[in-house]
Amino acid sequence: MRIVTFRLNGKVQHGVRTGDRIQIYSDTASAVDLAERAASLSVTDEVALSAVELLPPVPNPGKTICIGLNYRAHAIEGGNPIPDYPAVFMRCTTSLAAPDAALIYPECSDKLDYEAELAVIIGKTATNVTAADALDYVAGYSCFNDGSVRDYQRKSTQWTMGKNFDGTGGFGPELVTPDELPPGAAGLRLVARLNGEIMQDSDTGDMIFDVATLIATLSEGMTLEPGDVIATGTPSGVGYARTPPVFMKPGDMINIEIEKIGVLTNTIASRGTQT
């Protein structure tokens, strides 16, 4: 299933997209709830995709957990050693942006970078699970753009500030359930296009820590809850590592495409001018 969260007539709702139509499930509390209980729920209405405002699949995650340096080629392009333990940092909800919305260009920096990522959305409470069982806790997968303000990311040894500027983390457009994908979303092509030009082109097979390993590792120390999101890291080709560096600017369009999952599209705009 391809589950969307959307606003229609001022109300946030959830449904299953098929082509250009959405079947609405009014009796579900979230995209995750729909993914986990679809067989026991009924369609209550239908609407055209063009009639709704898409939101992130999970608009207010309890936790958005990000993994740094998780693609071999990306670690190498930044001059970093291949890690033997995931680099973990967090994103706050105010940093997220809906599909088709504008990412907010920082007022204090001209170094807004893109990062194409696979997002994992947790469906069941997971505490200290094994890698062998970890994929049972996944509700679905989506596209993520871990937009990073590079100079602020480098201001300290902690990356939090540069990774949490308002409206810089694109997320969506839909939650794709695991039955539509290879186990752990393995081997899927992952591409970032800036104004139509391919900037990143890899596949999830280059991950150092795969989805099951990440869930097992994270759940050793923190309980993962339904609706939590794991952004699993980005491949090589990011803007700061290019010669000369390439950063996003107002008027740009960035597309994150993951094979079998979809395309996340965002424009870039200064605060107060987003459409």
Backbone as CSV, one residue per row, in Angstrom:
resi,resn,N_x,N_y,N_z,CA_x,CA_y,CA_z,C_x,C_y,C_z
1,MET,0.834,-1.195,0.000,0.000,0.000,0.000,0.871,1.248,0.000
2,ARG,0.283,2.316,-0.561,0.939,3.628,-0.579,0.032,4.577,0.195
3,ILE,0.435,4.854,1.416,-0.413,5.570,2.356,0.012,7.027,2.428
4,VAL,-0.965,7.923,2.322,-0.683,9.348,2.381,-1.408,9.978,3.558
5,THR,-0.789,11.015,4.101,-1.413,11.883,5.083,-1.641,13.217,4.396
6,PHE,-2.821,13.782,4.549,-3.158,14.968,3.774,-4.167,15.839,4.525
7,ARG,-4.255,17.068,4.061,-5.258,17.988,4.588,-6.304,18.238,3.508
8,LEU,-7.578,18.060,3.903,-8.699,18.279,3.001,-9.779,19.030,3.756
9,ASN,-10.165,20.187,3.256,-11.174,21.025,3.916,-10.804,21.315,5.367
10,GLY,-9.506,21.556,5.573,-9.018,21.930,6.892,-8.810,20.776,7.848
11,LYS,-9.067,19.552,7.427,-8.962,18.381,8.303,-7.838,17.464,7.841
12,VAL,-7.017,17.008,8.769,-5.959,16.051,8.456,-6.557,14.654,8.392
13,GLN,-6.309,13.966,7.285,-6.862,12.625,7.085,-5.782,11.708,6.515
14,HIS,-6.135,10.437,6.382,-5.194,9.421,5.919,-5.896,8.521,4.906
15,GLY,-5.123,8.067,3.926,-5.723,7.213,2.921,-4.693,6.459,2.117
16,VAL,-5.172,5.645,1.216,-4.326,4.832,0.338,-4.414,5.403,-1.068
17,ARG,-3.255,5.750,-1.626,-3.225,6.288,-2.985,-3.115,5.157,-3.997
18,THR,-3.978,5.216,-5.000,-3.888,4.347,-6.161,-3.987,5.241,-7.386
19,GLY,-2.878,5.380,-8.102,-2.861,6.295,-9.231,-3.105,7.720,-8.768
20,ASP,-4.093,8.383,-9.369,-4.381,9.766,-9.005,-5.586,9.896,-8.081
21,ARG,-5.947,8.794,-7.405,-7.069,8.800,-6.467,-6.599,8.364,-5.084
22,ILE,-7.278,8.858,-4.071,-7.002,8.464,-2.684,-8.263,7.893,-2.083
23,GLN,-8.165,6.680,-1.568,-9.254,6.101,-0.781,-9.051,6.527,0.670
24,ILE,-10.049,7.191,1.225,-9.942,7.762,2.560,-10.416,6.755,3.604
25,TYR,-9.643,6.648,4.680,-10.001,5.824,5.831,-10.193,6.770,7.019
26,SER,-11.416,7.183,7.252,-11.686,8.184,8.287,-11.514,7.646,9.700
27,ASP,-11.545,6.331,9.856,-11.504,5.744,11.195,-10.099,5.398,11.663
28,THR,-9.089,5.904,10.985,-7.718,5.618,11.396,-7.059,6.868,11.951
29,ALA,-6.173,6.668,12.921,-5.574,7.797,13.633,-4.324,8.331,12.967
30,SER,-3.681,7.546,12.104,-2.413,7.945,11.515,-2.102,7.032,10.339
31,ALA,-1.110,7.427,9.559,-0.655,6.572,8.470,-0.118,5.250,8.999
32,VAL,0.550,5.313,10.136,1.083,4.094,10.745,-0.049,3.184,11.193
33,ASP,-1.061,3.750,11.827,-2.224,2.970,12.248,-2.877,2.301,11.046
34,LEU,-3.004,3.034,9.943,-3.588,2.453,8.737,-2.715,1.332,8.196
35,ALA,-1.407,1.526,8.197,-0.502,0.476,7.717,-0.611,-0.794,8.543
36,GLU,-0.777,-0.624,9.846,-0.806,-1.775,10.743,-2.177,-2.449,10.805
37,ARG,-3.257,-1.719,10.510,-4.601,-2.262,10.721,-5.469,-2.222,9.471
38,ALA,-4.889,-2.081,8.318,-5.676,-1.872,7.098,-6.733,-2.949,6.889
39,ALA,-6.410,-4.182,7.210,-7.341,-5.278,6.956,-8.622,-5.159,7.770
40,SER,-8.576,-4.444,8.886,-9.750,-4.323,9.752,-10.481,-2.995,9.571
41,LEU,-10.032,-2.176,8.624,-10.627,-0.863,8.406,-11.339,-0.812,7.058
42,SER,-12.218,0.163,6.915,-13.002,0.285,5.688,-12.816,1.654,5.055
43,VAL,-12.889,1.670,3.738,-12.843,2.931,2.999,-14.131,3.700,3.262
44,THR,-13.994,4.987,3.571,-15.168,5.810,3.858,-15.458,6.844,2.785
45,ASP,-14.490,7.126,1.935,-14.697,8.118,0.880,-13.536,8.015,-0.104
46,GLU,-13.618,8.772,-1.183,-12.555,8.797,-2.170,-12.416,10.212,-2.696
47,VAL,-11.192,10.605,-3.038,-10.938,11.959,-3.494,-9.793,11.933,-4.500
48,ALA,-9.733,12.935,-5.346,-8.619,13.064,-6.285,-7.371,13.527,-5.554
49,LEU,-6.235,12.980,-5.923,-4.967,13.397,-5.333,-4.763,14.899,-5.502
50,SER,-5.174,15.444,-6.625,-4.975,16.862,-6.910,-5.809,17.782,-6.015
51,ALA,-6.775,17.203,-5.292,-7.671,18.016,-4.468,-7.170,18.191,-3.039
52,VAL,-6.077,17.517,-2.675,-5.618,17.539,-1.287,-4.253,18.208,-1.174
53,GLU,-3.934,18.603,0.044,-2.600,19.107,0.377,-1.846,17.995,1.090
54,LEU,-0.838,17.454,0.450,-0.075,16.378,1.064,0.751,16.907,2.229
55,LEU,0.830,16.106,3.285,1.644,16.379,4.457,2.712,15.291,4.555
56,PRO,3.734,15.465,5.398,4.626,14.332,5.649,3.811,13.119,6.091
57,PRO,4.208,11.911,5.734,3.446,10.727,6.137,3.183,10.682,7.642
58,VAL,4.181,11.114,8.418,4.025,11.282,9.868,4.364,12.743,10.156
59,PRO,3.373,13.605,10.298,3.663,15.041,10.440,4.381,15.414,11.732
60,ASN,4.141,14.651,12.795,4.731,14.979,14.101,5.342,13.737,14.740
61,PRO,6.452,13.249,14.202,7.062,12.047,14.786,7.482,12.285,16.236
62,GLY,7.315,11.276,17.060,7.837,11.380,18.419,9.341,11.552,18.416
63,LYS,10.006,10.828,17.512,11.458,10.940,17.339,11.773,10.844,15.851
64,THR,12.623,11.745,15.375,13.224,11.592,14.051,14.709,11.389,14.285
65,ILE,15.151,10.157,14.075,16.519,9.751,14.383,17.289,9.670,13.069
66,CYS,18.373,10.397,12.984,19.154,10.450,11.747,20.491,9.737,11.922
67,ILE,20.947,9.139,10.849,22.205,8.403,10.855,23.181,9.092,9.906
68,GLY,24.340,9.443,10.411,25.361,10.091,9.597,26.393,9.097,9.086
69,LEU,26.979,9.432,7.948,28.109,8.662,7.390,27.770,7.182,7.242
70,ASN,26.586,6.880,6.721,26.146,5.491,6.639,26.284,4.899,5.240
71,TYR,26.859,5.644,4.300,27.177,5.102,2.981,28.687,5.159,2.808
72,ARG,29.260,4.058,2.362,30.720,3.966,2.288,31.321,5.101,1.457
73,ALA,30.762,5.320,0.273,31.331,6.335,-0.618,31.174,7.737,-0.035
74,HIS,30.118,7.986,0.714,29.925,9.303,1.324,30.935,9.530,2.442
75,ALA,31.178,8.512,3.249,32.196,8.647,4.295,33.553,8.969,3.675
76,ILE,33.872,8.299,2.587,35.164,8.489,1.939,35.264,9.889,1.325
77,GLU,34.172,10.384,0.675,34.252,11.694,0.020,34.456,12.818,1.034
78,GLY,34.039,12.597,2.273,34.227,13.603,3.310,35.509,13.423,4.095
79,GLY,36.336,12.439,3.697,37.601,12.196,4.383,37.442,11.539,5.734
80,ASN,36.342,10.799,5.917,36.069,10.150,7.196,36.351,8.652,7.122
81,PRO,36.773,8.046,8.226,36.932,6.597,8.239,35.575,5.909,8.189
82,ILE,35.546,4.670,7.737,34.311,3.884,7.751,33.966,3.595,9.214
83,PRO,32.809,4.031,9.703,32.502,3.865,11.128,32.211,2.412,11.488
84,ASP,32.494,2.078,12.738,32.121,0.750,13.223,30.904,0.810,14.143
85,TYR,30.352,2.023,14.315,29.114,2.217,15.073,28.403,3.413,14.450
86,PRO,27.076,3.362,14.309,26.373,4.458,13.630,26.552,5.806,14.326
87,ALA,26.702,6.859,13.521,26.673,8.230,14.034,25.212,8.645,14.121
88,VAL,24.736,8.911,15.334,23.312,9.146,15.567,23.088,10.598,15.988
89,PHE,22.129,11.253,15.354,21.705,12.578,15.808,20.200,12.682,15.600
90,MET,19.591,13.745,16.112,18.138,13.869,16.103,17.706,15.095,15.315
91,ARG,16.504,15.006,14.774,15.847,16.149,14.145,14.569,16.472,14.919
92,CYS,14.260,17.764,15.031,13.021,18.166,15.692,11.924,18.353,14.643
93,THR,10.684,18.334,15.100,9.543,18.379,14.193,9.495,19.669,13.383
94,THR,9.918,20.793,13.964,9.863,22.066,13.240,10.832,22.111,12.064
95,SER,11.749,21.165,11.992,12.686,21.132,10.868,12.121,20.401,9.653
96,LEU,10.973,19.740,9.808,10.423,18.936,8.722,9.613,19.787,7.744
97,ALA,9.542,19.319,6.509,8.782,20.010,5.462,7.985,18.990,4.666
98,ALA,6.784,19.387,4.261,5.893,18.511,3.515,6.360,18.341,2.075
99,PRO,5.937,17.281,1.414,6.192,17.152,-0.022,5.539,18.299,-0.777
100,ASP,6.215,18.787,-1.792,5.776,19.891,-2.646,5.818,21.248,-1.946
101,ALA,6.177,21.278,-0.671,6.340,22.549,0.028,7.732,23.103,-0.248
102,ALA,7.929,24.375,0.080,9.247,24.983,-0.072,10.081,24.736,1.176
103,LEU,11.327,24.317,0.989,12.284,24.300,2.069,12.702,25.738,2.351
104,ILE,12.875,26.064,3.630,13.172,27.443,4.004,14.666,27.717,3.875
105,TYR,14.985,28.678,3.035,16.384,29.088,2.859,16.811,29.905,4.077
106,PRO,17.937,29.548,4.723,18.342,30.236,5.951,18.661,31.711,5.702
107,GLU,18.313,32.535,6.658,18.642,33.955,6.563,20.110,34.218,6.902
108,CYS,20.742,33.284,7.599,22.090,33.512,8.127,23.164,32.691,7.431
109,SER,22.815,31.984,6.361,23.797,31.115,5.711,23.429,30.930,4.246
110,ASP,24.450,30.713,3.420,24.221,30.388,2.013,24.680,28.967,1.704
111,LYS,24.714,28.109,2.734,25.269,26.764,2.571,24.244,25.688,2.917
112,LEU,23.063,25.794,2.312,22.012,24.796,2.486,22.247,23.646,1.508
113,ASP,22.549,22.476,2.032,22.914,21.303,1.244,21.759,20.297,1.235
114,TYR,21.769,19.432,0.246,20.780,18.359,0.097,21.393,17.041,0.576
115,GLU,20.552,16.120,1.026,20.982,14.762,1.357,19.825,13.809,1.082
116,ALA,19.906,13.042,0.022,18.885,12.055,-0.305,18.977,10.875,0.667
117,GLU,17.856,10.511,1.260,17.869,9.448,2.260,16.607,8.587,2.203
118,LEU,16.769,7.342,2.598,15.663,6.432,2.844,15.171,6.633,4.276
119,ALA,13.869,6.863,4.425,13.276,6.986,5.754,12.567,5.686,6.118
120,VAL,12.779,5.241,7.330,12.119,4.056,7.881,11.118,4.534,8.926
121,ILE,9.879,4.084,8.831,8.838,4.501,9.762,8.457,3.308,10.624
122,ILE,8.606,3.478,11.921,8.369,2.384,12.869,6.869,2.171,13.077
123,GLY,6.461,0.898,13.129,5.047,0.567,13.279,4.657,-0.002,14.615
124,LYS,5.623,-0.588,15.329,5.328,-1.210,16.627,6.435,-0.856,17.615
125,THR,6.080,-0.838,18.886,7.053,-0.521,19.931,8.193,-1.531,19.914
126,ALA,9.407,-1.026,19.874,10.593,-1.879,19.762,11.592,-1.515,20.858
127,THR,11.849,-2.447,21.739,12.851,-2.278,22.785,13.786,-3.472,22.754
128,ASN,15.067,-3.198,22.506,16.085,-4.245,22.534,15.725,-5.424,21.628
129,VAL,15.350,-5.131,20.387,15.013,-6.190,19.446,16.281,-6.672,18.744
130,THR,16.225,-7.870,18.224,17.359,-8.416,17.489,17.279,-7.990,16.024
131,ALA,18.426,-8.028,15.346,18.435,-7.719,13.919,17.575,-8.712,13.142
132,ALA,17.523,-9.948,13.608,16.724,-10.970,12.926,15.236,-10.642,12.954
133,ASP,14.787,-9.963,14.004,13.368,-9.635,14.153,13.045,-8.189,13.788
134,ALA,14.061,-7.387,13.536,13.881,-5.934,13.466,12.904,-5.491,12.387
135,LEU,12.910,-6.146,11.231,12.059,-5.687,10.139,10.579,-5.885,10.427
136,ASP,10.252,-6.716,11.415,8.854,-6.897,11.818,8.279,-5.637,12.442
137,TYR,9.141,-4.697,12.807,8.703,-3.482,13.501,8.558,-2.291,12.553
138,VAL,8.726,-2.533,11.263,8.662,-1.450,10.269,7.256,-1.348,9.709
139,ALA,6.675,-0.135,9.776,5.372,0.116,9.148,5.531,0.411,7.675
140,GLY,6.642,1.082,7.323,6.841,1.420,5.933,8.058,2.281,5.715
141,TYR,8.226,2.711,4.470,9.399,3.466,4.049,8.955,4.695,3.269
142,SER,9.809,5.704,3.251,9.515,6.920,2.507,10.812,7.579,2.074
143,CYS,10.687,8.709,1.390,11.844,9.505,0.979,12.090,10.615,1.995
144,PHE,13.347,10.985,2.150,13.720,12.029,3.101,14.845,12.850,2.494
145,ASN,14.825,14.155,2.762,15.927,15.039,2.383,16.451,15.676,3.662
146,ASP,17.602,15.208,4.117,18.183,15.701,5.371,18.918,17.010,5.094
147,GLY,18.139,18.044,4.733,18.720,19.339,4.404,19.604,19.860,5.525
148,SER,20.837,20.240,5.175,21.858,20.547,6.174,22.480,21.909,5.897
149,VAL,22.529,22.745,6.921,23.191,24.044,6.813,24.641,23.820,7.233
150,ARG,25.528,23.680,6.257,26.840,23.088,6.503,27.725,23.918,7.428
151,ASP,27.719,25.242,7.301,28.599,26.007,8.184,28.138,25.916,9.629
152,TYR,26.824,25.855,9.842,26.332,25.708,11.216,26.530,24.283,11.726
153,GLN,26.502,23.311,10.835,26.804,21.932,11.233,28.230,21.818,11.760
154,ARG,29.133,22.638,11.222,30.549,22.554,11.584,30.942,23.474,12.742
155,LYS,30.009,24.227,13.280,30.359,25.167,14.338,30.751,24.481,15.646
156,SER,30.354,23.228,15.818,30.752,22.476,17.003,30.875,21.012,16.618
157,THR,31.277,20.183,17.555,31.376,18.754,17.277,30.005,18.090,17.219
158,GLN,28.973,18.780,17.708,27.612,18.269,17.633,26.928,18.864,16.397
159,TRP,26.229,18.041,15.632,25.646,18.474,14.360,24.246,19.067,14.508
160,THR,23.716,19.096,15.709,22.298,19.384,15.901,21.853,20.684,15.252
161,MET,22.581,21.771,15.448,22.115,23.057,14.944,21.995,23.064,13.418
162,GLY,23.016,22.583,12.748,22.997,22.600,11.291,21.983,21.670,10.672
163,LYS,21.474,20.724,11.445,20.509,19.746,10.952,19.072,20.067,11.354
164,ASN,18.853,21.215,12.018,17.528,21.478,12.559,16.988,22.859,12.246
165,PHE,17.509,23.504,11.205,16.902,24.764,10.783,15.451,24.508,10.369
166,ASP,14.598,25.464,10.637,13.179,25.317,10.323,12.965,24.922,8.868
167,GLY,12.093,23.942,8.676,11.626,23.607,7.341,12.681,23.229,6.340
168,THR,13.722,22.537,6.773,14.790,22.132,5.848,14.814,20.632,5.571
169,GLY,13.978,19.868,6.259,13.981,18.412,6.102,12.754,17.920,5.367
170,GLY,12.841,17.771,4.050,11.712,17.266,3.272,11.424,15.809,3.604
171,PHE,10.128,15.438,3.643,9.735,14.098,4.079,8.443,13.709,3.352
172,GLY,8.502,12.599,2.595,7.305,12.121,1.912,7.647,11.600,0.512
173,PRO,6.681,11.501,-0.396,5.298,11.936,-0.214,4.376,10.921,0.419
174,GLU,4.817,9.662,0.553,3.913,8.652,1.092,4.685,7.579,1.837
175,LEU,3.945,6.835,2.645,4.484,5.675,3.344,4.193,4.455,2.482
176,VAL,5.241,3.762,2.075,5.095,2.560,1.261,5.320,1.352,2.167
177,THR,4.337,0.477,2.245,4.415,-0.655,3.160,5.446,-1.684,2.694
178,PRO,6.018,-2.436,3.641,7.129,-3.338,3.310,6.799,-4.405,2.280
179,ASP,5.536,-4.795,2.142,5.191,-5.853,1.198,5.431,-5.449,-0.259
180,GLU,5.596,-4.144,-0.519,5.838,-3.671,-1.882,7.326,-3.580,-2.218
181,LEU,8.190,-3.898,-1.251,9.621,-3.643,-1.413,10.438,-4.873,-1.043
182,PRO,11.715,-4.905,-1.462,12.603,-5.961,-0.968,12.755,-5.836,0.556
183,PRO,13.062,-6.929,1.249,13.243,-6.853,2.703,14.265,-5.785,3.085
184,GLY,13.865,-4.919,4.020,14.752,-3.852,4.457,15.013,-2.796,3.396
185,ALA,14.180,-2.758,2.352,14.368,-1.810,1.242,15.775,-1.899,0.667
186,ALA,16.307,-3.102,0.625,17.687,-3.310,0.177,17.800,-3.211,-1.340
187,GLY,18.924,-2.650,-1.801,19.256,-2.643,-3.214,18.437,-1.701,-4.074
188,LEU,17.845,-0.673,-3.479,17.029,0.267,-4.232,17.865,1.471,-4.668
189,ARG,17.681,1.889,-5.908,18.398,3.062,-6.411,17.901,4.323,-5.698
190,LEU,18.839,5.195,-5.360,18.570,6.423,-4.607,19.235,7.573,-5.357
191,VAL,18.430,8.579,-5.788,18.927,9.649,-6.644,18.461,10.996,-6.112
192,ALA,19.357,11.978,-6.132,18.993,13.370,-5.875,19.226,14.165,-7.150
193,ARG,18.219,14.943,-7.554,18.334,15.815,-8.723,18.114,17.257,-8.282
194,LEU,19.059,18.118,-8.593,18.951,19.544,-8.300,18.714,20.270,-9.618
195,ASN,17.532,20.858,-9.745,17.143,21.515,-11.004,17.307,20.575,-12.199
196,GLY,16.973,19.304,-11.969,17.005,18.305,-13.028,18.333,17.615,-13.233
197,GLU,19.394,18.101,-12.616,20.722,17.500,-12.768,20.972,16.485,-11.663
198,ILE,21.405,15.294,-12.038,21.693,14.258,-11.051,22.919,14.646,-10.233
199,MET,22.741,14.697,-8.904,23.827,15.041,-7.988,24.269,13.841,-7.161
200,GLN,23.320,13.003,-6.784,23.614,11.772,-6.049,22.961,10.626,-6.797
201,ASP,23.663,9.516,-6.930,23.129,8.360,-7.649,23.795,7.113,-7.069
202,SER,23.068,6.423,-6.213,23.631,5.262,-5.524,22.498,4.266,-5.305
203,ASP,22.711,3.310,-4.435,21.611,2.449,-4.011,21.823,2.054,-2.555
204,THR,20.763,1.589,-1.946,20.797,1.318,-0.508,21.735,0.168,-0.144
205,GLY,22.231,-0.540,-1.140,23.215,-1.585,-0.875,24.554,-1.051,-0.413
206,ASP,24.788,0.263,-0.579,26.044,0.863,-0.123,25.989,1.257,1.359
207,MET,24.847,1.025,1.996,24.758,1.321,3.430,25.771,0.500,4.222
208,ILE,26.381,1.138,5.191,27.278,0.431,6.109,26.455,-0.364,7.121
209,PHE,25.428,0.279,7.661,24.516,-0.365,8.616,23.143,-0.428,7.953
210,ASP,22.648,-1.647,7.692,21.368,-1.768,7.004,20.212,-1.488,7.957
211,VAL,19.004,-1.524,7.441,17.833,-1.136,8.226,17.682,-2.000,9.469
212,ALA,17.816,-3.300,9.325,17.655,-4.188,10.479,18.703,-3.907,11.546
213,THR,19.935,-3.680,11.122,21.008,-3.381,12.073,20.740,-2.067,12.795
214,LEU,20.263,-1.060,12.073,19.980,0.230,12.699,18.886,0.103,13.755
215,ILE,17.812,-0.601,13.422,16.717,-0.758,14.386,17.206,-1.505,15.623
216,ALA,17.958,-2.570,15.424,18.476,-3.327,16.556,19.410,-2.478,17.404
217,THR,20.294,-1.737,16.766,21.266,-0.920,17.494,20.585,0.199,18.267
218,LEU,19.667,0.912,17.621,18.983,2.012,18.293,18.123,1.513,19.447
219,SER,17.465,0.378,19.250,16.541,-0.116,20.279,17.262,-0.687,21.496
220,GLU,18.581,-0.845,21.399,19.346,-1.219,22.600,19.251,-0.142,23.675
221,GLY,19.177,1.108,23.241,19.237,2.197,24.207,17.989,3.044,24.296
222,MET,17.175,3.059,23.243,15.952,3.864,23.271,14.808,3.047,22.715
223,THR,13.666,3.169,23.331,12.483,2.489,22.830,11.993,3.214,21.586
224,LEU,11.873,2.476,20.501,11.306,3.011,19.273,9.797,2.815,19.331
225,GLU,9.054,3.875,19.036,7.603,3.854,19.167,6.940,4.034,17.810
226,PRO,5.679,3.603,17.681,4.976,3.787,16.407,5.009,5.242,15.959
227,GLY,5.393,5.450,14.704,5.502,6.800,14.164,6.886,7.392,14.244
228,ASP,7.791,6.796,15.000,9.179,7.260,14.984,9.762,7.045,13.589
229,VAL,10.668,7.934,13.210,11.269,7.898,11.876,12.776,7.763,12.004
230,ILE,13.362,6.893,11.194,14.813,6.770,11.098,15.219,7.204,9.687
231,ALA,15.998,8.280,9.593,16.583,8.702,8.320,17.951,8.042,8.232
232,THR,18.139,7.179,7.250,19.203,6.176,7.293,20.534,6.596,6.689
233,GLY,20.703,7.887,6.382,21.987,8.350,5.859,21.929,8.597,4.361
234,THR,22.951,9.298,3.879,22.963,9.731,2.479,24.182,9.194,1.730
235,PRO,24.045,8.970,0.420,25.195,8.521,-0.373,26.101,9.683,-0.778
236,SER,27.116,9.372,-1.543,28.060,10.389,-2.004,27.396,11.332,-3.005
237,GLY,28.061,12.475,-3.205,27.564,13.453,-4.155,26.947,14.680,-3.525
238,VAL,27.053,14.812,-2.202,26.490,15.981,-1.536,27.220,17.246,-1.996
239,GLY,26.565,18.390,-1.793,27.072,19.631,-2.333,28.389,20.102,-1.764
240,TYR,28.577,19.953,-0.446,29.788,20.505,0.175,31.044,19.794,-0.298
241,ALA,30.922,18.522,-0.729,32.093,17.743,-1.123,32.476,17.942,-2.588
242,ARG,31.724,18.756,-3.321,32.007,18.978,-4.735,33.026,20.101,-4.921
243,THR,33.651,20.127,-6.072,34.615,21.173,-6.419,34.155,21.862,-7.702
244,PRO,33.680,23.111,-7.612,33.433,23.860,-6.379,32.184,23.337,-5.676
245,PRO,31.983,23.698,-4.395,30.790,23.252,-3.678,29.520,23.745,-4.361
246,VAL,28.448,22.966,-4.215,27.141,23.321,-4.766,26.130,23.339,-3.624
247,PHE,25.493,24.465,-3.413,24.475,24.570,-2.380,23.158,25.023,-3.004
248,MET,22.058,24.694,-2.330,20.743,25.082,-2.822,20.494,26.558,-2.530
249,LYS,19.683,27.166,-3.390,19.382,28.597,-3.254,17.920,28.836,-3.626
250,PRO,17.369,29.970,-3.242,15.975,30.254,-3.570,15.697,30.112,-5.063
251,GLY,14.582,29.481,-5.366,14.204,29.225,-6.754,14.587,27.848,-7.248
252,ASP,15.490,27.158,-6.543,15.894,25.809,-6.937,14.770,24.805,-6.677
253,MET,14.875,23.676,-7.363,14.005,22.527,-7.101,14.876,21.318,-6.835
254,ILE,14.575,20.604,-5.763,15.318,19.394,-5.409,14.356,18.208,-5.393
255,ASN,14.754,17.140,-6.088,13.966,15.912,-6.138,14.773,14.775,-5.525
256,ILE,14.154,14.058,-4.617,14.746,12.846,-4.045,13.918,11.672,-4.533
257,GLU,14.541,10.780,-5.285,13.822,9.633,-5.842,14.422,8.337,-5.327
258,ILE,13.557,7.459,-4.830,13.976,6.123,-4.407,13.165,5.105,-5.190
259,GLU,13.862,4.209,-5.836,13.240,3.166,-6.643,12.143,2.445,-5.854
260,LYS,10.996,2.265,-6.484,9.837,1.561,-5.931,9.131,2.326,-4.800
261,ILE,9.707,3.451,-4.364,9.094,4.215,-3.275,8.475,5.500,-3.792
262,GLY,9.180,6.251,-4.619,8.598,7.456,-5.180,9.558,8.610,-5.261
263,VAL,8.995,9.798,-5.479,9.781,11.016,-5.662,9.277,12.078,-4.686
264,LEU,10.194,12.634,-3.920,9.930,13.754,-3.024,10.428,15.016,-3.708
265,THR,9.541,15.987,-3.897,9.895,17.234,-4.573,9.704,18.414,-3.628
266,ASN,10.713,19.264,-3.564,10.625,20.519,-2.811,11.316,21.620,-3.599
267,THR,10.787,22.819,-3.510,11.486,23.995,-3.996,12.207,24.639,-2.815
268,ILE,12.991,25.664,-3.101,13.703,26.401,-2.062,13.187,27.835,-2.088
269,ALA,12.864,28.385,-0.917,12.364,29.760,-0.852,12.765,30.399,0.466
270,SER,12.937,31.695,0.448,13.228,32.430,1.687,12.003,32.416,2.595
271,ARG,12.243,32.547,3.881,11.152,32.555,4.838,10.153,33.666,4.496
272,GLY,8.890,33.314,4.534,7.859,34.295,4.257,7.464,34.389,2.807
273,THR,8.228,33.703,1.918,7.889,33.751,0.492,7.521,32.368,-0.019
274,GLN,7.440,31.342,0.875,7.114,29.987,0.419,5.695,29.956,-0.132
275,THR,5.509,29.101,-1.122,4.173,28.905,-1.684,3.725,27.477,-1.422
